[in-house]
Amino acid sequence: MGIDTRLRITFLVSERGQPYTAKSVGNRFKKCCLEAGIGNRSLHGLRKAAAARLAEEGCTEQEIMAITGHRTSKEITRYTRSARQKKRAESALTRLSDHSTEERQ
């Protein structure tokens, strides 16, 4: 099944007025980050950070995939494992703290 080209909208265009390719927009992003003095950043890193942040906020894998454009949950799992681990640890510590408080009363 092909993509319906009538639905394509270009938001970012190069200096020549043409849509960026995936590689060229990544290179342009990296160049802009270096020029702005914020270090050697990448779109891949931004996408990974977005996935982790969404996981920390409790989004489902399907919700994260809808935002980041990932096609499989395997990719999302790899990026969000530590974020979900952090949430589980916080939840467990909260329950432990609540239980200890109840025992003291």
N, CA, C and O atoms as a GROMACS GRO file, in nm:
protein
  420
    1MET      N    1   0.084  -0.117   0.000
    1MET     CA    2   0.000   0.000   0.000
    1MET      C    3   0.089   0.123   0.000
    1MET      O    4   0.171   0.139   0.090
    2GLY      N    5   0.075   0.209  -0.096
    2GLY     CA    6   0.158   0.328  -0.108
    2GLY      C    7   0.106   0.443  -0.023
    2GLY      O    8  -0.008   0.442   0.024
    3ILE      N    9   0.190   0.542  -0.006
    3ILE     CA   10   0.153   0.662   0.070
    3ILE      C   11   0.078   0.755  -0.022
    3ILE      O   12   0.118   0.777  -0.137
    4ASP      N   13  -0.031   0.810   0.027
    4ASP     CA   14  -0.110   0.906  -0.049
    4ASP      C   15  -0.034   1.038  -0.051
    4ASP      O   16  -0.030   1.109   0.050
    5THR      N   17   0.026   1.073  -0.164
    5THR     CA   18   0.110   1.193  -0.173
    5THR      C   19   0.030   1.321  -0.160
    5THR      O   20   0.088   1.427  -0.140
    6ARG      N   21  -0.100   1.315  -0.172
    6ARG     CA   22  -0.182   1.436  -0.155
    6ARG      C   23  -0.180   1.485  -0.012
    6ARG      O   24  -0.209   1.602   0.014
    7LEU      N   25  -0.144   1.397   0.083
    7LEU     CA   26  -0.144   1.434   0.223
    7LEU      C   27  -0.009   1.486   0.272
    7LEU      O   28   0.002   1.526   0.388
    8ARG      N   29   0.091   1.486   0.188
    8ARG     CA   30   0.223   1.532   0.229
    8ARG      C   31   0.228   1.684   0.234
    8ARG      O   32   0.188   1.753   0.141
    9ILE      N   33   0.279   1.733   0.346
    9ILE     CA   34   0.296   1.877   0.364
    9ILE      C   35   0.442   1.898   0.406
    9ILE      O   36   0.492   1.829   0.495
   10THR      N   37   0.508   1.992   0.343
   10THR     CA   38   0.647   2.021   0.377
   10THR      C   39   0.651   2.141   0.469
   10THR      O   40   0.603   2.249   0.436
   11PHE      N   41   0.710   2.120   0.588
   11PHE     CA   42   0.722   2.227   0.686
   11PHE      C   43   0.861   2.291   0.683
   11PHE      O   44   0.875   2.411   0.707
   12LEU      N   45   0.961   2.212   0.654
   12LEU     CA   46   1.098   2.262   0.652
   12LEU      C   47   1.154   2.251   0.511
   12LEU      O   48   1.148   2.145   0.449
   13VAL      N   49   1.207   2.360   0.463
   13VAL     CA   50   1.268   2.358   0.332
   13VAL      C   51   1.410   2.412   0.342
   13VAL      O   52   1.442   2.492   0.430
   14SER      N   53   1.495   2.367   0.251
   14SER     CA   54   1.634   2.410   0.247
   14SER      C   55   1.644   2.552   0.193
   14SER      O   56   1.544   2.613   0.155
   15GLU      N   57   1.767   2.602   0.190
   15GLU     CA   58   1.792   2.736   0.136
   15GLU      C   59   1.748   2.744  -0.010
   15GLU      O   60   1.720   2.853  -0.062
   16ARG      N   61   1.743   2.630  -0.075
   16ARG     CA   62   1.701   2.625  -0.217
   16ARG      C   63   1.549   2.613  -0.234
   16ARG      O   64   1.499   2.609  -0.346
   17GLY      N   65   1.478   2.607  -0.122
   17GLY     CA   66   1.333   2.596  -0.129
   17GLY      C   67   1.282   2.455  -0.147
   17GLY      O   68   1.163   2.434  -0.171
   18GLN      N   69   1.371   2.357  -0.135
   18GLN     CA   70   1.334   2.217  -0.153
   18GLN      C   71   1.318   2.150  -0.016
   18GLN      O   72   1.383   2.189   0.081
   19PRO      N   73   1.232   2.049  -0.008
   19PRO     CA   74   1.219   1.975   0.119
   19PRO      C   75   1.352   1.909   0.155
   19PRO      O   76   1.424   1.861   0.068
   20TYR      N   77   1.383   1.908   0.284
   20TYR     CA   78   1.502   1.839   0.331
   20TYR      C   79   1.483   1.688   0.318
   20TYR      O   80   1.371   1.637   0.331
   21THR      N   81   1.592   1.619   0.292
   21THR     CA   82   1.590   1.474   0.304
   21THR      C   83   1.613   1.443   0.452
   21THR      O   84   1.650   1.531   0.529
   22ALA      N   85   1.592   1.318   0.491
   22ALA     CA   86   1.614   1.281   0.631
   22ALA      C   87   1.758   1.310   0.672
   22ALA      O   88   1.782   1.361   0.781
   23LYS      N   89   1.851   1.277   0.587
   23LYS     CA   90   1.993   1.299   0.619
   23LYS      C   91   2.026   1.448   0.623
   23LYS      O   92   2.096   1.494   0.714
   24SER      N   93   1.978   1.524   0.526
   24SER     CA   94   2.015   1.666   0.520
   24SER      C   95   1.955   1.747   0.634
   24SER      O   96   2.018   1.841   0.682
   25VAL      N   97   1.834   1.713   0.679
   25VAL     CA   98   1.777   1.788   0.791
   25VAL      C   99   1.853   1.756   0.920
   25VAL      O  100   1.870   1.843   1.005
   26GLY      N  101   1.899   1.633   0.933
   26GLY     CA  102   1.980   1.597   1.049
   26GLY      C  103   2.112   1.672   1.050
   26GLY      O  104   2.157   1.719   1.155
   27ASN      N  105   2.174   1.681   0.934
   27ASN     CA  106   2.300   1.755   0.924
   27ASN      C  107   2.280   1.904   0.953
   27ASN      O  108   2.362   1.966   1.020
   28ARG      N  109   2.170   1.959   0.904
   28ARG     CA  110   2.140   2.101   0.927
   28ARG      C  111   2.114   2.126   1.076
   28ARG      O  112   2.160   2.226   1.130
   29PHE      N  113   2.043   2.037   1.140
   29PHE     CA  114   2.014   2.050   1.283
   29PHE      C  115   2.145   2.050   1.362
   29PHE      O  116   2.165   2.133   1.450
   30LYS      N  117   2.233   1.957   1.330
   30LYS     CA  118   2.363   1.947   1.399
   30LYS      C  119   2.443   2.076   1.380
   30LYS      O  120   2.502   2.127   1.476
   31LYS      N  121   2.444   2.128   1.258
   31LYS     CA  122   2.517   2.251   1.228
   31LYS      C  123   2.460   2.369   1.308
   31LYS      O  124   2.536   2.449   1.363
   32CYS      N  125   2.329   2.378   1.315
   32CYS     CA  126   2.265   2.487   1.391
   32CYS      C  127   2.298   2.477   1.540
   32CYS      O  128   2.320   2.579   1.606
   33CYS      N  129   2.300   2.358   1.593
   33CYS     CA  130   2.335   2.338   1.735
   33CYS      C  131   2.478   2.383   1.762
   33CYS      O  132   2.504   2.450   1.862
   34LEU      N  133   2.569   2.347   1.674
   34LEU     CA  134   2.708   2.389   1.690
   34LEU      C  135   2.721   2.540   1.681
   34LEU      O  136   2.793   2.601   1.760
   35GLU      N  137   2.650   2.601   1.585
   35GLU     CA  138   2.653   2.747   1.571
   35GLU      C  139   2.594   2.817   1.693
   35GLU      O  140   2.637   2.926   1.729
   36ALA      N  141   2.495   2.755   1.755
   36ALA     CA  142   2.430   2.813   1.873
   36ALA      C  143   2.512   2.791   2.000
   36ALA      O  144   2.479   2.845   2.106
   37GLY      N  145   2.618   2.712   1.989
   37GLY     CA  146   2.703   2.687   2.104
   37GLY      C  147   2.647   2.590   2.206
   37GLY      O  148   2.686   2.593   2.323
   38ILE      N  149   2.557   2.504   2.161
   38ILE     CA  150   2.498   2.407   2.255
   38ILE      C  151   2.553   2.267   2.234
   38ILE      O  152   2.495   2.168   2.280
   39GLY      N  153   2.664   2.258   2.165
   39GLY     CA  154   2.729   2.130   2.150
   39GLY      C  155   2.688   2.052   2.028
   39GLY      O  156   2.609   2.098   1.945
   40ASN      N  157   2.744   1.935   2.020
   40ASN     CA  158   2.723   1.847   1.907
   40ASN      C  159   2.598   1.762   1.932
   40ASN      O  160   2.609   1.650   1.982
   41ARG      N  161   2.483   1.813   1.899
   41ARG     CA  162   2.356   1.744   1.920
   41ARG      C  163   2.307   1.683   1.789
   41ARG      O  164   2.355   1.718   1.681
   42SER      N  165   2.210   1.591   1.800
   42SER     CA  166   2.156   1.528   1.680
   42SER      C  167   2.004   1.516   1.692
   42SER      O  168   1.949   1.516   1.802
   43LEU      N  169   1.940   1.505   1.578
   43LEU     CA  170   1.795   1.480   1.578
   43LEU      C  171   1.764   1.345   1.640
   43LEU      O  172   1.661   1.328   1.707
   44HIS      N  173   1.852   1.248   1.618
   44HIS     CA  174   1.832   1.116   1.678
   44HIS      C  175   1.830   1.128   1.830
   44HIS      O  176   1.744   1.067   1.896
   45GLY      N  177   1.921   1.204   1.886
   45GLY     CA  178   1.925   1.224   2.030
   45GLY      C  179   1.800   1.295   2.081
   45GLY      O  180   1.749   1.263   2.188
   46LEU      N  181   1.752   1.391   2.004
   46LEU     CA  182   1.631   1.463   2.041
   46LEU      C  183   1.510   1.369   2.041
   46LEU      O  184   1.425   1.376   2.130
   47ARG      N  185   1.503   1.283   1.943
   47ARG     CA  186   1.394   1.186   1.933
   47ARG      C  187   1.399   1.088   2.050
   47ARG      O  188   1.296   1.055   2.109
   48LYS      N  189   1.519   1.043   2.083
   48LYS     CA  190   1.537   0.951   2.196
   48LYS      C  191   1.498   1.020   2.326
   48LYS      O  192   1.431   0.960   2.410
   49ALA      N  193   1.540   1.144   2.344
   49ALA     CA  194   1.507   1.218   2.465
   49ALA      C  195   1.355   1.240   2.477
   49ALA      O  196   1.299   1.232   2.586
   50ALA      N  197   1.291   1.267   2.363
   50ALA     CA  198   1.146   1.285   2.364
   50ALA      C  199   1.076   1.156   2.407
   50ALA      O  200   0.981   1.159   2.485
   51ALA      N  201   1.122   1.044   2.355
   51ALA     CA  202   1.063   0.914   2.391
   51ALA      C  203   1.079   0.888   2.540
   51ALA      O  204   0.985   0.842   2.606
   52ALA      N  205   1.197   0.915   2.593
   52ALA     CA  206   1.221   0.893   2.736
   52ALA      C  207   1.133   0.985   2.821
   52ALA      O  208   1.076   0.942   2.921
   53ARG      N  209   1.123   1.111   2.782
   53ARG     CA  210   1.041   1.208   2.858
   53ARG      C  211   0.894   1.168   2.855
   53ARG      O  212   0.825   1.176   2.957
   54LEU      N  213   0.846   1.125   2.741
   54LEU     CA  214   0.706   1.082   2.730
   54LEU      C  215   0.682   0.959   2.818
   54LEU      O  216   0.577   0.948   2.882
   55ALA      N  217   0.778   0.868   2.823
   55ALA     CA  218   0.766   0.750   2.908
   55ALA      C  219   0.762   0.790   3.055
   55ALA      O  220   0.685   0.735   3.133
   56GLU      N  221   0.847   0.887   3.093
   56GLU     CA  222   0.848   0.936   3.231
   56GLU      C  223   0.714   0.996   3.270
   56GLU      O  224   0.674   0.992   3.387
   57GLU      N  225   0.644   1.052   3.173
   57GLU     CA  226   0.513   1.112   3.199
   57GLU      C  227   0.401   1.009   3.194
   57GLU      O  228   0.284   1.043   3.211
   58GLY      N  229   0.437   0.882   3.171
   58GLY     CA  230   0.338   0.775   3.174
   58GLY      C  231   0.269   0.744   3.044
   58GLY      O  232   0.168   0.674   3.043
   59CYS      N  233   0.320   0.795   2.933
   59CYS     CA  234   0.259   0.766   2.803
   59CYS      C  235   0.279   0.619   2.766
   59CYS      O  236   0.380   0.558   2.804
   60THR      N  237   0.185   0.565   2.695
   60THR     CA  238   0.196   0.427   2.648
   60THR      C  239   0.293   0.421   2.531
   60THR      O  240   0.327   0.524   2.471
   61GLU      N  241   0.338   0.300   2.499
   61GLU     CA  242   0.427   0.283   2.383
   61GLU      C  243   0.360   0.332   2.256
   61GLU      O  244   0.425   0.395   2.172
   62GLN      N  245   0.231   0.305   2.241
   62GLN     CA  246   0.160   0.348   2.120
   62GLN      C  247   0.154   0.500   2.112
   62GLN      O  248   0.167   0.557   2.004
   63GLU      N  249   0.133   0.567   2.225
   63GLU     CA  250   0.130   0.714   2.226
   63GLU      C  251   0.267   0.770   2.189
   63GLU      O  252   0.277   0.865   2.112
   64ILE      N  253   0.371   0.710   2.244
   64ILE     CA  254   0.508   0.756   2.214
   64ILE      C  255   0.538   0.736   2.067
   64ILE      O  256   0.594   0.823   2.001
   65MET      N  257   0.501   0.620   2.014
   65MET     CA  258   0.524   0.591   1.873
   65MET      C  259   0.451   0.691   1.784
   65MET      O  260   0.502   0.730   1.679
   66ALA      N  261   0.332   0.733   1.824
   66ALA     CA  262   0.256   0.830   1.745
   66ALA      C  263   0.328   0.964   1.738
   66ALA      O  264   0.317   1.035   1.637
   67ILE      N  265   0.399   0.999   1.842
   67ILE     CA  266   0.468   1.128   1.845
   67ILE      C  267   0.605   1.118   1.780
   67ILE      O  268   0.643   1.207   1.703
   68THR      N  269   0.680   1.013   1.809
   68THR     CA  270   0.818   1.004   1.759
   68THR      C  271   0.829   0.946   1.619
   68THR      O  272   0.932   0.961   1.553
   69GLY      N  273   0.724   0.879   1.574
   69GLY     CA  274   0.728   0.820   1.441
   69GLY      C  275   0.794   0.684   1.435
   69GLY      O  276   0.818   0.632   1.326
   70HIS      N  277   0.823   0.625   1.550
   70HIS     CA  278   0.880   0.490   1.550
   70HIS      C  279   0.775   0.393   1.496
   70HIS      O  280   0.655   0.414   1.510
   71ARG      N  281   0.824   0.287   1.434
   71ARG     CA  282   0.732   0.190   1.371
   71ARG      C  283   0.710   0.066   1.455
   71ARG      O  284   0.609  -0.004   1.437
   72THR      N  285   0.801   0.036   1.546
   72THR     CA  286   0.785  -0.084   1.628
   72THR      C  287   0.803  -0.050   1.775
   72THR      O  288   0.875   0.044   1.810
   73SER      N  289   0.738  -0.127   1.860
   73SER     CA  290   0.751  -0.105   2.004
   73SER      C  291   0.890  -0.145   2.052
   73SER      O  292   0.934  -0.100   2.158
   74LYS      N  293   0.959  -0.230   1.977
   74LYS     CA  294   1.095  -0.271   2.014
   74LYS      C  295   1.186  -0.149   2.023
   74LYS      O  296   1.266  -0.138   2.116
   75GLU      N  297   1.176  -0.059   1.927
   75GLU     CA  298   1.256   0.062   1.930
   75GLU      C  299   1.223   0.148   2.052
   75GLU      O  300   1.312   0.200   2.119
   76ILE      N  301   1.095   0.162   2.081
   76ILE     CA  302   1.051   0.243   2.194
   76ILE      C  303   1.097   0.181   2.324
   76ILE      O  304   1.142   0.252   2.414
   77THR      N  305   1.088   0.050   2.337
   77THR     CA  306   1.130  -0.018   2.459
   77THR      C  307   1.277   0.009   2.489
   77THR      O  308   1.314   0.033   2.604
   78ARG      N  309   1.358   0.006   2.388
   78ARG     CA  310   1.501   0.032   2.405
   78ARG      C  311   1.525   0.172   2.460
   78ARG      O  312   1.610   0.191   2.548
   79TYR      N  313   1.452   0.271   2.410
   79TYR     CA  314   1.471   0.409   2.451
   79TYR      C  315   1.408   0.443   2.585
   79TYR      O  316   1.454   0.534   2.654
   80THR      N  317   1.304   0.373   2.621
   80THR     CA  318   1.227   0.412   2.740
   80THR      C  319   1.250   0.322   2.861
   80THR      O  320   1.193   0.346   2.967
   81ARG      N  321   1.332   0.219   2.847
   81ARG     CA  322   1.355   0.124   2.956
   81ARG      C  323   1.398   0.194   3.084
   81ARG      O  324   1.340   0.167   3.190
   82SER      N  325   1.495   0.283   3.078
   82SER     CA  326   1.544   0.348   3.199
   82SER      C  327   1.440   0.444   3.256
   82SER      O  328   1.429   0.458   3.378
   83ALA      N  329   1.364   0.509   3.170
   83ALA     CA  330   1.260   0.600   3.218
   83ALA      C  331   1.152   0.523   3.292
   83ALA      O  332   1.105   0.566   3.397
   84ARG      N  333   1.112   0.410   3.238
   84ARG     CA  334   1.011   0.328   3.304
   84ARG      C  335   1.065   0.268   3.433
   84ARG      O  336   0.992   0.255   3.532
   85GLN      N  337   1.193   0.232   3.434
   85GLN     CA  338   1.256   0.179   3.555
   85GLN      C  339   1.253   0.285   3.665
   85GLN      O  340   1.225   0.254   3.780
   86LYS      N  341   1.282   0.408   3.629
   86LYS     CA  342   1.280   0.519   3.726
   86LYS      C  343   1.140   0.534   3.785
   86LYS      O  344   1.125   0.550   3.906
   87LYS      N  345   1.038   0.529   3.700
   87LYS     CA  346   0.898   0.541   3.748
   87LYS      C  347   0.863   0.427   3.842
   87LYS      O  348   0.802   0.449   3.946
   88ARG      N  349   0.902   0.305   3.805
   88ARG     CA  350   0.871   0.189   3.891
   88ARG      C  351   0.941   0.201   4.025
   88ARG      O  352   0.882   0.170   4.129
   89ALA      N  353   1.065   0.247   4.025
   89ALA     CA  354   1.140   0.263   4.150
   89ALA      C  355   1.075   0.370   4.239
   89ALA      O  356   1.061   0.351   4.360
   90GLU      N  357   1.035   0.481   4.179
   90GLU     CA  358   0.968   0.587   4.256
   90GLU      C  359   0.837   0.536   4.316
   90GLU      O  360   0.806   0.564   4.431
   91SER      N  361   0.762   0.461   4.237
   91SER     CA  362   0.635   0.406   4.284
   91SER      C  363   0.657   0.310   4.400
   91SER      O  364   0.585   0.313   4.499
   92ALA      N  365   0.756   0.223   4.385
   92ALA     CA  366   0.785   0.126   4.490
   92ALA      C  367   0.830   0.195   4.618
   92ALA      O  368   0.787   0.156   4.727
   93LEU      N  369   0.914   0.295   4.606
   93LEU     CA  370   0.962   0.366   4.725
   93LEU      C  371   0.849   0.443   4.794
   93LEU      O  372   0.846   0.453   4.916
   94THR      N  373   0.758   0.497   4.716
   94THR     CA  374   0.642   0.566   4.774
   94THR      C  375   0.556   0.468   4.854
   94THR      O  376   0.514   0.498   4.966
   95ARG      N  377   0.530   0.351   4.795
   95ARG     CA  378   0.451   0.250   4.867
   95ARG      C  379   0.522   0.204   4.994
   95ARG      O  380   0.458   0.186   5.098
   96LEU      N  381   0.652   0.185   4.986
   96LEU     CA  382   0.730   0.144   5.103
   96LEU      C  383   0.724   0.250   5.211
   96LEU      O  384   0.708   0.219   5.329
   97SER      N  385   0.738   0.374   5.172
   97SER     CA  386   0.732   0.485   5.267
   97SER      C  387   0.594   0.494   5.332
   97SER      O  388   0.583   0.512   5.453
   98ASP      N  389   0.490   0.481   5.251
   98ASP     CA  390   0.352   0.485   5.302
   98ASP      C  391   0.330   0.372   5.401
   98ASP      O  392   0.267   0.391   5.506
   99HIS      N  393   0.380   0.252   5.368
   99HIS     CA  394   0.364   0.134   5.455
   99HIS      C  395   0.438   0.157   5.587
   99HIS      O  396   0.385   0.124   5.694
  100SER      N  397   0.558   0.212   5.582
  100SER     CA  398   0.635   0.237   5.704
  100SER      C  399   0.565   0.339   5.792
  100SER      O  400   0.565   0.326   5.915
  101THR      N  401   0.506   0.440   5.732
  101THR     CA  402   0.434   0.542   5.807
  101THR      C  403   0.312   0.482   5.877
  101THR      O  404   0.284   0.515   5.992
  102GLU      N  405   0.240   0.394   5.807
  102GLU     CA  406   0.124   0.329   5.866
  102GLU      C  407   0.163   0.240   5.984
  102GLU      O  408   0.091   0.235   6.084
  103GLU      N  409   0.275   0.172   5.973
  103GLU     CA  410   0.321   0.084   6.082
  103GLU      C  411   0.356   0.162   6.207
  103GLU      O  412   0.336   0.113   6.318
  104ARG      N  413   0.409   0.284   6.189
  104ARG     CA  414   0.448   0.365   6.304
  104ARG      C  415   0.328   0.425   6.376
  104ARG      O  416   0.340   0.466   6.492
  105GLN      N  417   0.216   0.432   6.312
  105GLN     CA  418   0.098   0.496   6.373
  105GLN      C  419   0.019   0.402   6.458
  105GLN      O  420  -0.082   0.441   6.516
   0.00000   0.00000   0.00000
